[in-house]
Structure formats: structure tokens, C-alpha cells
Amino acid sequence: MVLLPPSEGKSAPRRGRPLDLASLSFPELTAPREQVAAALVDLCSGDPETAARTLGVGPTQLDLVALDQRLFSSPAQRADHVYTGVLYDALDVATLSPAAKRRAAARLAVTSSVFGLVRPGDRIPAYRLSGDTTLPGLGSIAGVWREHLGPVVTAAV
């Protein structure tokens, strides 16, 4: 298995069904995903400036707070379309042969501060959450995932 980092930039899907946590790969991560996502939405549903400071974004980026507030209602798309940047541009899954796409689907996983791990074909919305964030009522995101990812990665390998 090849673990890819998430991208800082994400392409927000314009249409599609909303997030369905139960449909994502690695179903043993559903409970912590629910906890992280609920804490993120709760934070972003309160004071936007407080949420922005917690998320480490500036006051001119309140659109990212609104994006996280709509995590469960925003359109979702394949993770390999949502994540953008140099690595994902170079990977360019759309140009792979059918056999290479099957290998990528089976062997690639992206680490995510919200979802733990996702496969390229998992449908996710765009979001903003860094791994070094501490969410009120939940604690350190890195701590949450440290507890859960080891056994999942070991089983997947």
C-alpha cells in the first residue's frame, strides 16, 4: 500500500450526493470519522472567527469555515478529483490505463485529517482541517488518528 498525503488545496465538487461516511473504504474508521466530522461541523457552526483561528486560517478565509460547516450537506466526489496540487497533478489518475487504475484503487490510500484514510474512489467533499488542529470537545486530531490508524494500515498491508 502506498500512503499519500492529503493536499492543502482541494477542488470543491459542484454536484453530487453528499458525504456518506458508511460508504467509505476502511469501514472500521467510521466511528472516529463521525467524531471528527461532528466536532468540525460543530466548531464551524459557531462563531466563524473563532473557528478560523482554531483551523489556522486567516480572517479573509472564512469561506473555508463555511465549507467545513457544510461537510455533511456539500456535494461529494471521488477523492482523486477532490485532492489537487503537484502530487495529484503528476499522478493524474484519469490518464492511467484501466489496469493501472485498478492497481491505484487497490494500493493507494490518502491520509486525511477528517476521514483517516480514503481510497481514490471514495466520495468526499472538500474540507479544511490540518492534522495539527485541536478541536474543542475532541482534542488533537493527530491523537485521534494515532489511536485508530495503526491497526487499519497493518490489516490493509
trRosetta pair geometry for C-beta under 8 A, 3 or more apart (Angstrom, degrees):
i j d omega theta_ij theta_ji phi_ij phi_ji
1 107 5.7 -164 -116 -163 47 60
1 108 7.6 150 -163 -96 69 14
1 109 6.0 4 -177 7 115 113
1 153 7.2 -153 80 -157 148 78
1 156 5.4 44 -58 124 157 109
1 157 5.3 -104 12 -91 113 74
2 107 5.7 46 12 143 91 94
2 108 5.3 -28 69 -105 98 65
2 109 7.4 161 80 27 49 66
3 109 5.6 -28 -109 75 65 91
3 110 7.6 125 -165 -114 60 21
3 111 5.8 42 -178 -36 109 102
3 117 7.7 -75 -125 -121 99 109
3 153 7.4 -12 -71 -127 131 124
4 87 6.6 158 -160 147 113 140
4 91 8.0 -10 -112 -61 152 154
4 108 6.2 13 -12 -166 118 100
4 109 7.1 179 22 88 80 38
4 110 4.8 -37 73 -103 98 72
4 111 7.2 -163 82 10 45 75
5 87 7.3 112 56 20 89 168
5 110 7.4 9 119 -154 11 78
5 111 6.1 -30 -120 49 44 105
6 83 6.1 -129 -156 -113 64 122
6 110 5.6 90 -84 168 69 109
6 111 6.1 -105 -25 84 87 63
6 112 5.2 94 -68 -101 134 64
6 113 7.0 -94 24 -5 152 81
7 10 6.3 148 82 -72 101 66
7 83 4.4 131 12 -166 112 86
7 84 5.4 -159 111 60 161 43
7 85 3.9 -179 -140 4 126 129
7 87 6.9 -160 -83 49 102 107
7 88 5.9 -59 -50 -10 140 128
8 85 6.8 95 37 -77 75 142
9 84 4.7 -60 107 74 103 105
9 85 5.4 141 47 -62 104 95
10 82 5.2 0 -163 165 101 82
10 83 6.1 -41 -112 -99 80 40
10 84 6.2 156 -118 13 24 94
10 126 4.0 157 117 -136 124 94
10 127 6.9 27 37 36 167 46
10 128 7.8 -147 21 -70 124 67
11 77 7.9 -48 97 64 98 141
11 81 6.5 -85 71 151 127 69
11 82 5.8 -148 57 -142 76 36
11 83 7.9 -42 16 36 86 8
11 84 5.1 97 -30 -43 95 125
11 126 6.6 -141 88 -81 26 124
12 67 6.8 -110 -99 -130 130 121
12 74 7.1 -75 -160 -178 101 133
12 75 7.9 97 166 62 75 94
12 82 7.8 44 -95 -137 25 86
12 125 7.3 16 -141 -176 74 79
12 126 3.9 -80 -93 12 69 145
13 16 5.1 -30 153 22 143 128
13 74 7.3 125 60 151 93 94
13 75 4.2 -117 105 107 111 107
13 76 6.2 82 34 179 152 7
13 77 3.7 157 -85 -19 134 117
13 81 7.3 67 -83 110 98 118
13 82 6.7 -50 -38 -91 95 93
13 125 6.6 -105 30 -126 108 62
13 126 6.9 177 4 -19 68 94
14 75 6.5 -4 98 51 17 153
15 75 5.2 -173 178 -121 11 159
16 75 3.9 104 52 -172 82 102
16 76 5.4 -118 117 62 124 48
16 77 5.3 172 -13 -71 168 74
16 123 6.9 -153 162 -162 134 124
17 20 7.0 -4 130 -23 120 111
17 75 7.1 93 55 -141 18 68
17 76 6.2 -35 87 43 65 98
17 123 7.0 39 69 144 96 153
18 72 6.1 50 166 162 130 48
18 73 5.3 -53 -114 -140 143 25
18 74 6.4 111 -125 64 87 33
18 75 6.6 -84 -86 -100 53 29
18 76 6.0 86 -169 -12 24 102
18 125 7.2 -12 -151 -54 65 123
19 37 7.8 -164 125 -142 154 150
19 71 6.5 -17 9 155 151 71
19 72 5.7 -96 54 -126 113 45
19 74 7.3 36 -20 63 100 76
19 76 4.8 126 -75 -64 58 135
19 123 7.3 -172 -114 115 51 87
19 124 6.4 32 -109 -136 102 49
19 125 5.4 -75 -52 -10 109 103
20 23 4.2 47 99 6 112 117
20 24 7.6 176 95 -29 66 76
20 76 7.5 -131 7 33 70 159
20 123 7.2 36 33 75 89 114
21 24 6.0 -41 -163 5 43 116
21 30 5.5 115 142 -141 106 83
21 33 5.1 166 -151 112 122 131
21 34 6.1 126 134 -70 172 78
21 37 7.0 -131 -80 6 132 157
21 115 7.9 -164 -129 -121 85 93
22 27 7.0 31 -157 -131 57 102
22 30 6.0 36 -99 -124 58 136
23 122 7.6 151 114 -143 83 80
23 123 6.9 -1 101 41 128 103
24 27 7.3 149 79 -86 69 57
24 29 7.5 -67 100 75 122 109
24 30 7.5 158 54 -89 104 78
24 33 7.1 150 48 -103 149 172
24 115 6.3 -136 -159 -161 163 123
24 118 6.0 -70 -158 -116 115 89
24 119 8.0 160 -171 21 72 85
24 122 4.8 46 -134 -147 79 128
24 123 7.9 -126 -86 48 76 60
24 124 7.6 51 -100 -71 118 95
25 109 7.5 -126 97 -116 141 103
25 117 7.1 -73 95 114 104 93
25 118 6.3 122 43 -149 103 46
25 119 4.2 72 -7 -7 153 112
25 121 8.0 91 -37 67 119 86
25 122 5.5 -101 3 -68 93 121
26 29 4.7 27 127 7 107 117
26 109 7.9 68 -34 -137 131 134
26 116 6.7 -124 107 98 144 123
26 117 5.1 70 0 74 161 109
26 118 7.8 -115 26 -92 116 36
26 119 8.0 154 -10 -28 93 93
26 152 5.4 51 -151 -166 121 131
26 156 7.2 -38 -91 -67 104 129
27 30 5.5 -3 -170 -31 61 113
28 148 7.9 179 126 -171 92 102
28 151 7.8 -88 126 104 148 109
28 152 5.8 -171 76 -97 120 105
29 32 5.7 -61 -165 51 68 102
29 33 5.4 75 137 -32 86 106
29 115 7.2 79 127 172 134 61
29 116 4.3 -127 -159 48 146 157
29 117 6.6 167 -29 36 165 84
29 148 6.1 109 -116 152 83 133
29 149 7.9 33 -100 -90 122 63
29 152 6.1 19 -55 -91 106 159
30 33 5.5 -60 -146 37 28 115
30 34 6.3 32 157 -23 65 103
31 34 5.8 -51 -150 31 30 112
31 35 6.7 29 153 -18 63 104
32 35 5.3 -51 -147 36 41 114
32 36 6.2 36 157 -16 71 104
32 116 6.4 82 91 -59 120 129
32 144 5.8 150 -162 169 117 105
32 145 7.3 138 150 -90 146 55
32 147 7.7 170 -98 79 145 105
32 148 4.9 -100 -12 -41 160 166
33 36 6.0 -57 -144 40 29 106
33 37 5.9 24 160 -14 66 113
33 114 7.1 56 -146 150 79 66
33 115 5.4 23 -121 -130 115 55
33 116 6.2 -88 -72 -3 91 108
34 37 6.0 -59 -139 43 24 107
34 38 6.0 24 162 -19 63 112
35 38 6.1 -59 -144 38 22 108
35 39 6.3 19 159 -15 61 110
35 138 6.2 137 156 -123 99 118
35 144 7.0 -162 97 -147 124 136
36 39 6.0 -60 -149 39 27 108
36 40 6.2 27 155 -19 64 110
36 113 7.4 -168 -178 146 141 63
36 114 5.6 174 122 -146 124 49
36 115 7.9 -145 76 -61 137 28
36 129 7.8 119 169 154 110 164
36 135 7.3 138 -143 14 63 158
36 138 6.7 114 -104 -166 52 159
36 141 6.6 75 -131 -127 118 90
36 144 6.1 147 -75 123 108 162
37 40 5.7 -56 -147 37 30 112
37 41 6.2 26 158 -15 66 107
37 71 5.7 -161 -159 125 96 146
37 72 7.1 102 161 -63 124 94
37 114 5.9 69 -81 -168 79 99
38 41 5.9 -55 -143 40 29 107
38 42 6.1 33 155 -22 64 109
39 42 5.6 -54 -144 37 29 115
39 43 6.4 34 155 -21 63 104
39 135 4.2 89 142 142 126 141
39 136 7.0 -178 -166 69 101 58
39 137 5.6 -163 -124 78 106 104
39 138 4.1 -22 -101 -30 167 136
40 43 5.8 -53 -150 34 29 112
40 44 6.3 13 158 -6 64 113
40 68 5.3 -105 160 -177 105 116
40 71 6.3 64 100 -30 119 156
40 114 6.5 -33 -15 -113 162 102
40 127 7.5 24 156 -164 154 125
40 129 5.9 -55 -115 -82 136 138
40 135 6.3 -73 -72 -116 60 143
41 44 5.9 -65 -143 47 29 103
41 45 6.0 33 156 -28 66 110
41 68 6.7 -154 -90 150 50 77
41 69 6.2 97 -146 -141 67 38
41 71 5.3 -114 -76 32 103 118
41 72 6.5 0 -90 -8 152 105
42 45 5.8 -56 -144 31 27 112
42 46 7.2 27 156 -22 58 102
42 136 7.7 -115 105 75 113 102
42 137 7.2 -24 92 41 148 145
43 46 6.3 -65 -168 25 31 109
43 50 7.8 -131 -171 112 83 95
43 51 5.0 130 146 -116 88 95
43 54 6.0 -107 -171 83 136 154
43 55 7.8 140 127 -49 136 98
43 68 7.6 -23 77 125 99 134
43 135 5.9 -109 -43 -148 141 93
43 136 6.0 139 -92 30 101 102
44 48 7.5 36 -158 -113 63 63
44 51 4.7 105 -103 -151 54 152
44 55 7.9 39 -81 -45 99 136
44 65 5.0 177 -140 -174 98 74
44 66 7.3 175 175 -83 117 18
44 68 4.2 172 -55 95 162 104
44 69 3.9 -137 126 -69 113 76
44 71 8.0 112 48 -19 145 106
45 69 5.4 129 -74 -136 63 100
46 50 6.3 -41 108 67 113 126
46 51 6.4 150 66 -50 85 106
47 50 4.1 66 84 12 112 112
47 51 6.6 175 89 -12 57 85
48 51 5.5 -57 -146 39 33 113
48 52 6.1 37 155 -25 68 104
48 62 5.0 39 166 -146 130 113
48 65 4.9 126 -149 109 85 157
48 66 7.5 -2 -121 -54 121 77
49 52 5.5 -47 -144 32 33 114
49 53 6.6 34 155 -17 63 102
49 59 6.4 5 -123 -114 91 95
49 62 7.7 -37 -75 -98 56 113
50 53 5.9 -54 -152 36 32 110
50 54 6.4 31 151 -18 65 108
51 54 5.7 -57 -148 38 32 112
51 55 6.1 20 157 -10 67 112
51 65 4.6 106 104 -136 127 120
51 68 7.5 -168 173 70 130 132
52 55 5.9 -63 -142 46 27 104
52 57 4.9 -90 -157 76 80 89
52 58 6.9 -33 171 109 122 12
52 59 6.1 110 119 -94 160 46
52 61 6.5 141 -139 76 114 84
52 62 6.0 -59 -71 -95 131 67
52 64 7.5 104 -114 69 83 101
52 65 5.4 -66 -67 -55 79 128
53 56 7.6 34 180 -72 29 31
54 133 6.7 71 155 -158 77 105
54 134 7.5 -105 -160 72 92 65
54 135 7.2 82 166 -111 129 52
54 136 7.3 -62 -126 -22 151 94
55 64 6.8 -167 125 118 151 118
55 65 6.8 -172 17 -88 149 80
55 68 7.3 -162 -93 -12 149 159
55 128 6.0 62 -179 121 135 107
55 129 6.7 -83 -133 -104 99 55
55 130 7.3 126 -169 11 64 92
55 133 6.2 -4 -121 -115 47 137
56 130 6.0 -19 40 16 139 137
56 132 7.9 45 -35 81 153 100
56 133 6.8 -124 -6 -89 111 95
57 61 4.0 -103 169 85 117 132
57 62 7.9 165 112 -71 123 33
57 64 5.1 -167 -106 62 174 141
57 65 7.2 -153 64 -46 136 86
57 128 6.6 22 -50 152 139 147
58 61 5.1 89 58 7 71 104
59 62 6.8 4 -172 -46 47 98
61 64 4.8 5 156 8 99 116
61 65 7.6 116 119 -14 71 85
62 65 5.1 -41 -160 30 57 118
62 66 6.5 59 143 -19 73 98
63 66 5.5 -51 -150 38 38 114
63 67 6.4 49 147 -28 65 100
64 67 5.2 -43 -148 28 36 119
64 68 6.7 34 154 -14 63 101
64 128 4.1 10 -174 4 114 159
65 68 6.0 -57 -155 38 32 107
65 69 6.4 39 147 -26 65 105
65 128 7.8 -62 -63 60 36 129
66 69 5.3 -49 -146 30 35 119
66 70 6.6 19 158 -6 65 107
67 70 6.4 -72 -157 44 27 99
67 71 7.8 66 142 -70 59 67
67 74 7.1 26 -159 -67 66 158
67 125 7.9 -177 179 143 88 113
67 126 6.0 -57 -171 103 130 97
67 127 6.4 175 132 -119 106 38
67 128 6.1 83 77 -1 126 101
68 71 5.6 2 -164 -51 46 106
68 127 5.7 78 -98 -151 77 82
68 128 5.8 -87 -51 48 112 81
68 129 6.8 109 -111 -52 129 97
70 73 5.0 -79 -165 61 81 96
70 74 4.5 93 125 -46 106 98
70 125 7.6 -128 111 163 84 160
71 74 6.5 -40 -126 18 17 111
71 114 7.4 -157 -146 -151 138 147
71 125 6.0 177 -150 64 52 135
71 127 5.9 38 -111 -101 103 114
74 125 4.0 96 89 -141 115 144
74 126 7.1 -86 137 41 151 74
75 125 6.5 129 83 -108 37 95
76 123 4.1 89 130 154 115 93
76 124 5.4 -111 -149 162 103 3
76 125 4.8 -75 -91 -54 72 68
77 81 4.8 -71 134 80 120 126
77 82 5.6 152 73 -57 95 92
77 123 6.0 -75 -167 -142 4 80
77 124 7.4 -47 58 58 48 49
77 125 7.8 84 13 -102 69 40
78 81 4.6 81 68 8 89 104
78 82 7.1 -165 93 -10 43 88
78 120 6.5 21 173 154 106 65
78 121 5.4 -46 -135 -137 106 39
78 122 7.1 109 -145 65 55 33
78 123 6.1 -41 -75 -91 40 62
79 82 5.4 -57 -139 37 37 110
79 83 6.0 22 169 -7 73 106
79 110 5.8 -163 159 28 138 141
79 118 4.7 153 -73 121 157 129
79 119 6.9 150 33 92 136 36
79 120 5.5 -133 71 -144 99 31
79 121 7.2 -11 26 35 91 11
79 122 5.0 29 -21 64 118 85
79 123 7.6 -132 -34 -90 69 16
79 124 5.3 45 -85 20 83 117
80 83 6.7 -43 -124 43 28 100
80 88 7.1 172 -157 -149 63 109
80 91 7.7 -111 -148 109 105 129
80 93 4.5 -4 172 16 144 154
80 104 7.9 58 -90 143 149 130
80 120 3.8 26 -44 -163 119 96
80 121 7.2 -7 4 -63 112 41
82 124 5.6 -89 11 78 166 94
82 125 7.3 143 -122 166 142 15
82 126 5.7 -168 -158 -79 105 69
83 88 4.9 176 116 -76 92 151
83 110 6.3 -151 -42 -135 158 160
84 88 5.6 -122 -134 69 22 138
84 89 7.2 43 -168 -50 67 88
85 88 5.4 80 54 23 69 101
85 89 6.7 -127 104 -9 28 97
86 89 5.8 -57 -141 37 24 111
86 90 6.3 20 160 -16 62 109
87 90 5.9 -61 -151 38 26 108
87 91 6.3 25 153 -19 64 108
88 91 5.5 -47 -140 37 35 114
88 92 7.8 109 155 -58 51 44
89 92 6.4 15 176 -61 36 88
91 104 7.9 120 -179 -133 114 137
92 95 4.6 9 133 21 113 114
92 96 7.4 156 105 -35 71 79
93 96 5.6 -39 -159 3 46 120
93 101 6.5 91 -176 -116 88 85
93 104 6.0 -175 -125 128 104 164
93 120 6.0 153 -104 -170 160 145
96 100 3.8 -126 -177 97 110 118
96 101 4.8 148 95 -59 119 74
96 104 6.3 95 74 -12 178 139
97 100 4.6 91 50 10 79 104
97 101 7.0 -139 92 -8 39 86
98 101 5.6 -53 -147 33 31 114
98 102 6.6 33 154 -20 64 102
99 102 5.8 -52 -153 32 33 111
99 103 6.6 32 150 -16 65 104
100 103 5.6 -51 -148 38 36 112
100 104 6.2 39 152 -21 67 104
101 104 5.6 -52 -145 36 32 113
101 105 6.3 35 154 -22 64 105
102 105 5.7 -53 -148 35 30 113
102 106 6.4 17 157 -9 64 111
103 106 6.0 -67 -148 44 29 103
103 107 5.6 -9 169 10 70 123
104 107 6.5 -72 -123 52 21 89
104 108 4.9 -5 -169 2 67 126
104 120 5.8 8 140 4 103 154
105 108 7.3 -24 -78 40 11 94
105 119 6.2 53 -162 171 61 121
105 120 5.9 -101 -101 52 59 110
105 121 5.5 22 -129 -16 105 121
108 119 6.9 109 88 -148 74 66
108 120 5.5 41 86 -33 124 109
109 117 4.7 2 173 -170 125 109
109 118 6.8 153 -160 73 74 29
109 119 5.8 -47 -105 -89 71 57
109 156 7.1 25 -34 149 152 162
110 117 6.9 145 71 -155 43 56
110 118 5.2 -22 57 61 96 84
110 119 7.8 155 13 -104 83 10
110 120 7.4 103 -19 -76 110 57
111 116 7.5 -65 -149 164 61 34
111 117 6.2 -33 -102 -96 50 68
111 145 7.9 88 -165 178 101 152
111 149 7.8 24 -127 -131 101 150
112 115 4.1 16 86 49 138 87
112 116 6.2 -1 62 40 85 21
112 117 6.8 164 19 -89 90 16
112 118 5.6 31 -11 -2 138 106
112 124 7.6 -119 -128 -135 163 167
113 129 4.2 -151 100 111 129 99
113 130 6.1 147 -68 157 163 9
113 131 4.8 -141 -94 -75 107 61
113 133 7.0 71 -176 29 143 113
113 141 5.1 17 -162 166 98 146
113 145 7.5 -103 -131 -34 46 142
114 124 7.9 135 85 -159 127 128
114 127 5.3 18 -28 97 153 163
114 129 5.3 109 -56 47 91 141
115 118 5.0 29 111 -49 142 108
115 122 7.6 154 165 130 157 149
115 124 6.4 -82 -39 -109 152 136
116 145 5.6 171 -116 -124 76 102
116 148 6.3 -66 -122 101 135 124
116 149 5.9 -175 -164 -85 99 95
116 152 7.2 44 155 59 131 163
117 149 6.7 122 -33 -129 109 100
117 152 6.5 -170 18 123 137 135
117 153 7.3 155 -62 -76 152 83
117 156 7.9 -118 131 -25 164 162
118 122 4.1 -119 -168 56 102 146
118 124 6.1 -35 -126 -37 167 137
119 122 5.0 115 54 -23 71 100
124 127 7.5 -70 161 -5 108 111
129 133 5.8 -95 -166 26 76 150
129 141 6.7 156 161 -102 110 160
130 133 5.0 122 66 -30 77 98
130 141 7.5 154 101 49 47 149
131 141 5.4 -140 -150 99 43 118
131 142 5.1 74 166 -73 91 88
131 145 7.4 -61 -138 29 101 142
132 140 7.9 -36 -158 -152 39 93
132 141 7.3 -33 5 49 6 108
132 142 6.5 15 -96 -30 44 122
133 140 7.8 151 94 -145 41 50
133 141 5.1 43 65 -8 82 127
134 138 7.9 -180 -176 80 56 81
134 139 6.1 -48 -151 -175 88 35
134 140 5.1 -34 -102 -85 84 56
134 141 7.2 -135 -88 -10 33 75
135 138 4.2 11 82 48 107 119
135 139 7.0 -8 56 43 70 22
135 141 6.6 78 -10 -61 103 88
138 141 7.7 40 117 -79 123 60
138 144 6.6 -9 165 -66 108 134
139 143 5.6 -52 126 67 116 137
139 144 6.9 147 79 -50 94 92
140 143 3.7 83 77 4 107 110
140 144 6.9 -170 96 -12 59 78
141 144 5.6 -49 -152 30 36 113
141 145 6.5 20 157 -6 67 107
142 145 6.2 -64 -148 45 30 101
142 146 5.9 39 153 -32 67 108
143 146 5.5 -47 -138 28 30 116
143 147 6.8 32 160 -21 59 103
144 147 6.3 -66 -170 30 28 110
144 148 6.9 -9 153 6 63 116
145 148 5.9 -75 -145 50 39 96
145 149 5.0 28 172 -25 83 118
146 149 6.9 -44 -112 30 18 103
146 150 7.5 28 -178 -27 49 104
148 151 7.3 -73 -173 40 41 97
148 152 6.6 23 151 -11 75 121
149 152 5.5 -72 -150 45 40 110
149 153 5.7 34 162 -20 81 109
150 153 6.2 -61 -145 37 23 104
150 154 6.2 21 160 -16 62 111
151 154 5.6 -56 -143 39 31 113
151 155 6.2 30 159 -19 66 107
152 155 5.9 -56 -148 37 28 109
152 156 6.3 25 154 -18 64 110
153 156 5.7 -58 -146 38 31 110
153 157 6.3 29 157 -21 66 105
154 157 6.1 -56 -148 32 28 108
